[in-house]
């Protein structure tokens, strides 16, 4: 339980940034800790536990984006709970975070994993199944330009 408490502040924000969905991020975060518990025997001692958890979280988040398993459940809740962050929401803490949430799924995943979480373009390419890390770099450059332009306006 202590490991959950210590790492929830690392896992949940990353999943939220990847999915831009509060409810989905919460569910995935819970699933990450359940999966980690069930697979604890597979954790290698040479890898920090938090990095191992982040890897699980990234794969689960990307799998969710790919399959949209919860799409029907979320659509039922949309009438009562907003599932996307409103870019113009007064409760939003900062402009950059809002702009990141408003990016397309692929732009958001690449930007969050590279610029916010420190993964290399090759690692991101491996995560998302893109054979060319050059395409990842190109998308990252495009996304950065969009964010810089948005921050200046």
C-alpha positions as CSV (number, residue, x, y, z in Angstrom):
1,X,0.0,0.0,0.0
2,X,2.9,2.4,0.8
3,X,4.3,1.9,-2.8
4,X,0.9,2.9,-4.2
5,X,0.8,6.1,-2.1
6,X,4.4,6.9,-3.0
7,X,3.9,6.5,-6.7
8,X,0.4,7.6,-7.4
9,X,1.5,11.2,-7.7
10,X,3.9,10.0,-10.5
11,X,1.6,7.7,-12.3
12,X,-1.8,9.5,-12.3
13,X,-0.6,12.8,-13.7
14,X,1.3,11.1,-16.6
15,X,-1.8,9.0,-17.4
16,X,-4.0,12.0,-17.3
17,X,-1.7,13.9,-19.6
18,X,-1.7,11.0,-22.1
19,X,-5.4,10.4,-22.0
20,X,-6.7,13.9,-21.1
21,X,-9.6,12.2,-19.4
22,X,-10.0,12.4,-15.6
23,X,-12.2,9.4,-15.2
24,X,-10.2,7.2,-17.5
25,X,-6.9,8.3,-16.0
26,X,-8.2,7.3,-12.5
27,X,-9.3,3.9,-13.8
28,X,-6.0,3.2,-15.6
29,X,-4.0,4.3,-12.6
30,X,-5.9,1.8,-10.5
31,X,-5.3,-0.9,-13.1
32,X,-1.6,-0.1,-13.2
33,X,-1.2,-0.8,-9.5
34,X,-3.3,-3.9,-9.7
35,X,-1.2,-5.2,-12.6
36,X,2.0,-4.2,-10.8
37,X,0.9,-6.2,-7.7
38,X,0.0,-9.2,-9.8
39,X,3.3,-9.1,-11.7
40,X,5.6,-8.0,-8.9
41,X,7.6,-11.1,-9.3
42,X,8.6,-9.9,-12.8
43,X,10.1,-6.6,-11.5
44,X,13.8,-6.4,-12.0
45,X,15.8,-5.0,-9.2
46,X,18.1,-3.1,-11.6
47,X,15.1,-0.9,-12.7
48,X,13.6,1.7,-10.2
49,X,10.1,0.7,-9.2
50,X,8.7,4.0,-10.3
51,X,10.2,3.6,-13.8
52,X,8.7,0.1,-14.0
53,X,5.3,1.5,-12.9
54,X,5.5,4.3,-15.5
55,X,6.2,1.7,-18.2
56,X,3.1,-0.3,-17.2
57,X,1.1,3.0,-17.2
58,X,2.3,4.0,-20.6
59,X,1.4,0.7,-22.1
60,X,-2.0,0.6,-20.5
61,X,-2.7,4.2,-21.6
62,X,-1.7,3.6,-25.1
63,X,-3.6,0.3,-25.2
64,X,-6.7,2.1,-24.0
65,X,-6.3,4.8,-26.7
66,X,-5.9,2.1,-29.3
67,X,-8.8,0.0,-28.3
68,X,-11.2,2.5,-26.8
69,X,-12.5,-0.3,-24.5
70,X,-14.2,2.2,-22.2
71,X,-15.7,4.4,-24.8
72,X,-19.2,3.2,-24.3
73,X,-19.0,3.5,-20.5
74,X,-17.7,7.0,-20.8
75,X,-20.3,8.1,-23.3
76,X,-23.0,7.0,-20.8
77,X,-21.4,9.3,-18.2
78,X,-20.8,12.2,-20.5
79,X,-24.1,13.8,-19.7
80,X,-23.2,14.0,-16.0
81,X,-19.4,14.1,-15.9
82,X,-17.3,16.0,-18.5
83,X,-14.7,13.6,-19.7
84,X,-12.4,16.0,-21.5
85,X,-10.8,19.0,-20.0
86,X,-12.2,22.3,-21.1
87,X,-9.3,24.3,-22.5
88,X,-11.0,27.5,-21.4
89,X,-12.0,26.2,-17.9
90,X,-11.4,28.7,-15.2
91,X,-10.3,25.9,-12.8
92,X,-7.4,25.1,-15.1
93,X,-4.0,25.8,-13.5
94,X,-2.0,26.9,-16.5
95,X,-2.1,27.6,-20.2
96,X,0.5,25.1,-21.3
97,X,-1.2,22.2,-19.5
98,X,-4.5,23.2,-21.1
99,X,-2.9,23.3,-24.5
100,X,-1.4,19.9,-24.0
101,X,-4.8,18.5,-23.1
102,X,-6.2,20.0,-26.3
103,X,-3.6,18.3,-28.6
104,X,-4.5,15.3,-30.8
105,X,-4.0,12.0,-29.1
106,X,-0.8,11.2,-31.0
107,X,0.7,14.7,-30.5
108,X,-0.2,14.6,-26.8
109,X,1.3,11.1,-26.3
110,X,4.6,12.1,-28.0
111,X,4.9,15.4,-26.3
112,X,4.1,14.1,-22.8
113,X,6.4,11.1,-23.1
114,X,9.3,13.1,-24.6
115,X,9.2,16.5,-23.1
116,X,7.5,15.9,-19.8
117,X,8.6,12.3,-18.9
118,X,12.0,12.3,-20.6
119,X,11.6,9.3,-23.0
120,X,13.7,9.2,-26.2
121,X,12.1,9.3,-29.6
122,X,13.3,5.7,-30.1
123,X,11.6,4.6,-26.9
124,X,8.4,6.4,-27.9
125,X,8.6,4.8,-31.3
126,X,8.8,1.4,-29.5
127,X,5.9,2.2,-27.2
128,X,3.5,3.2,-30.0
129,X,4.7,0.8,-32.6
130,X,5.9,3.4,-35.1
131,X,8.9,2.0,-37.0
132,X,10.5,5.4,-37.7
133,X,11.6,7.5,-34.8
134,X,12.1,10.3,-37.4
135,X,8.4,10.5,-37.7
136,X,8.2,10.9,-33.9
137,X,10.8,13.7,-34.1
138,X,8.9,15.5,-36.9
139,X,5.6,15.2,-34.9
140,X,7.4,16.5,-31.8
141,X,8.8,19.5,-33.7
142,X,5.4,20.3,-35.1
143,X,3.7,20.0,-31.7
144,X,6.3,22.3,-30.1
145,X,5.8,24.9,-32.8
146,X,2.0,24.8,-32.1
147,X,2.5,25.1,-28.4
148,X,4.9,28.0,-28.7
149,X,2.6,29.8,-31.0
150,X,-0.3,29.2,-28.6
151,X,1.7,30.4,-25.6
152,X,2.6,33.6,-27.4
153,X,-1.0,34.4,-28.3
